[in-house]
């Protein structure tokens, strides 16, 4: 995810000194025992924040999040509380506690929408979905939520340090959704459910044209339409494939299938694929 620095800069020398002092006090929780046997309420916001940073540096992310949360709880109107809230979201994310990371990030956005670190809070919120995207075979609800949140970063904070990373992750998540459609389409195609397969491959061609899955989707359409005897559609899919992806193995496979039946890769008839051809290649929007 990269290094995150608060807009206020690095911790002061005094805060770092506090970290060292507090680290030597022992104490590992905020559940009433506080720090070093002293109740947490006995410490200033800066001291608790320093302890949280110490735990963060030790990669004790859950403990760090607890201490950052104590700053927010005990000193809600202080400048330290604002810093602690964004760091709490960060610590939860590092701990893979995505729900609490998302909650803290959303609170930051709600409380400080114009702050310099609001862009990072929105980015963390998006990552809380993106980093949970699992294998293609799983439910893709989180992918949709990741796309929506990443789009918010891109559109709301286009000049921020996180916009470029969000664009890259958006493209990857978008490709992930296309992969899901392809997987289902192949499943139907193998079982000779050609109409159902066509519906899935059509989604890829119409809605995910910029992904890496489009050439295969067009080839699978050639296969499915030929199996149904719909040669106009099969030839048109081959024509689009040949125009945009002639150097791919998918085009060679489609070309072989068509020529075996005495057919060409040529636009034929009036159908959804011929409309795609006119829009994509001829620039004619109907």
ChimeraX attribute file (.defattr): number of C-alpha atoms within 10 A of each C-alpha:
attribute: neighborCount
match mode: 1-to-1
recipient: residues
	/A:1	7
	/A:2	4
	/A:3	4
	/A:4	10
	/A:5	12
	/A:6	13
	/A:7	10
	/A:8	9
	/A:9	7
	/A:10	10
	/A:11	15
	/A:12	10
	/A:13	9
	/A:14	11
	/A:15	18
	/A:16	17
	/A:17	14
	/A:18	19
	/A:19	22
	/A:20	13
	/A:21	14
	/A:22	19
	/A:23	18
	/A:24	11
	/A:25	13
	/A:26	12
	/A:27	14
	/A:28	16
	/A:29	16
	/A:30	17
	/A:31	11
	/A:32	11
	/A:33	14
	/A:34	20
	/A:35	24
	/A:36	15
	/A:37	13
	/A:38	13
	/A:39	13
	/A:40	22
	/A:41	17
	/A:42	11
	/A:43	15
	/A:44	14
	/A:45	25
	/A:46	20
	/A:47	22
	/A:48	30
	/A:49	28
	/A:50	27
	/A:51	25
	/A:52	31
	/A:53	26
	/A:54	20
	/A:55	22
	/A:56	20
	/A:57	11
	/A:58	11
	/A:59	14
	/A:60	16
	/A:61	23
	/A:62	19
	/A:63	23
	/A:64	30
	/A:65	27
	/A:66	19
	/A:67	30
	/A:68	28
	/A:69	24
	/A:70	25
	/A:71	29
	/A:72	22
	/A:73	14
	/A:74	16
	/A:75	17
	/A:76	16
	/A:77	11
	/A:78	13
	/A:79	12
	/A:80	18
	/A:81	23
	/A:82	21
	/A:83	19
	/A:84	30
	/A:85	26
	/A:86	24
	/A:87	27
	/A:88	30
	/A:89	30
	/A:90	28
	/A:91	28
	/A:92	25
	/A:93	25
	/A:94	18
	/A:95	18
	/A:96	16
	/A:97	16
	/A:98	22
	/A:99	15
	/A:100	20
	/A:101	28
	/A:102	24
	/A:103	15
	/A:104	25
	/A:105	29
	/A:106	21
	/A:107	16
	/A:108	23
	/A:109	19
	/A:110	11
	/A:111	12
	/A:112	14
	/A:113	15
	/A:114	10
	/A:115	14
	/A:116	13
	/A:117	22
	/A:118	21
	/A:119	24
	/A:120	25
	/A:121	28
	/A:122	25
	/A:123	25
	/A:124	27
	/A:125	28
	/A:126	25
	/A:127	22
	/A:128	27
	/A:129	22
	/A:130	23
	/A:131	15
	/A:132	13
	/A:133	19
	/A:134	13
	/A:135	10
	/A:136	15
	/A:137	11
	/A:138	10
	/A:139	11
	/A:140	17
	/A:141	11
	/A:142	18
	/A:143	22
	/A:144	16
	/A:145	15
	/A:146	26
	/A:147	22
	/A:148	14
	/A:149	22
	/A:150	30
	/A:151	20
	/A:152	18
	/A:153	27
	/A:154	21
	/A:155	10
	/A:156	13
	/A:157	17
	/A:158	16
	/A:159	12
	/A:160	15
	/A:161	12
	/A:162	18
	/A:163	22
	/A:164	14
	/A:165	15
	/A:166	23
	/A:167	17
	/A:168	12
	/A:169	20
	/A:170	22
	/A:171	14
	/A:172	16
	/A:173	21
	/A:174	19
	/A:175	18
	/A:176	21
	/A:177	20
	/A:178	26
	/A:179	20
	/A:180	18
	/A:181	23
	/A:182	24
	/A:183	17
	/A:184	16
	/A:185	26
	/A:186	20
	/A:187	14
	/A:188	18
	/A:189	20
	/A:190	10
	/A:191	9
	/A:192	14
	/A:193	14
	/A:194	21
	/A:195	14
	/A:196	16
	/A:197	25
	/A:198	23
	/A:199	15
	/A:200	21
	/A:201	28
	/A:202	21
	/A:203	17
	/A:204	28
	/A:205	22
	/A:206	13
	/A:207	13
	/A:208	19
	/A:209	16
	/A:210	14
	/A:211	18
	/A:212	14
	/A:213	19
	/A:214	25
	/A:215	25
	/A:216	21
	/A:217	28
	/A:218	29
	/A:219	25
	/A:220	27
	/A:221	30
	/A:222	29
	/A:223	22
	/A:224	23
	/A:225	20
	/A:226	19
	/A:227	14
	/A:228	12
	/A:229	11
	/A:230	12
	/A:231	19
	/A:232	23
	/A:233	24
	/A:234	31
	/A:235	28
	/A:236	28
	/A:237	31
	/A:238	34
	/A:239	25
	/A:240	25
	/A:241	27
	/A:242	21
	/A:243	13
	/A:244	14
	/A:245	18
	/A:246	16
	/A:247	11
	/A:248	13
	/A:249	13
	/A:250	20
	/A:251	26
	/A:252	17
	/A:253	15
	/A:254	26
	/A:255	22
	/A:256	14
	/A:257	19
	/A:258	20
	/A:259	12
	/A:260	10
	/A:261	10
	/A:262	8
	/A:263	16
	/A:264	20
	/A:265	22
	/A:266	17
	/A:267	21
	/A:268	17
	/A:269	14
	/A:270	11
	/A:271	13
	/A:272	12
	/A:273	26
	/A:274	21
	/A:275	18
	/A:276	20
	/A:277	20
	/A:278	15
	/A:279	13
	/A:280	14
	/A:281	12
	/A:282	10
	/A:283	10
	/A:284	11
	/A:285	9
	/A:286	7
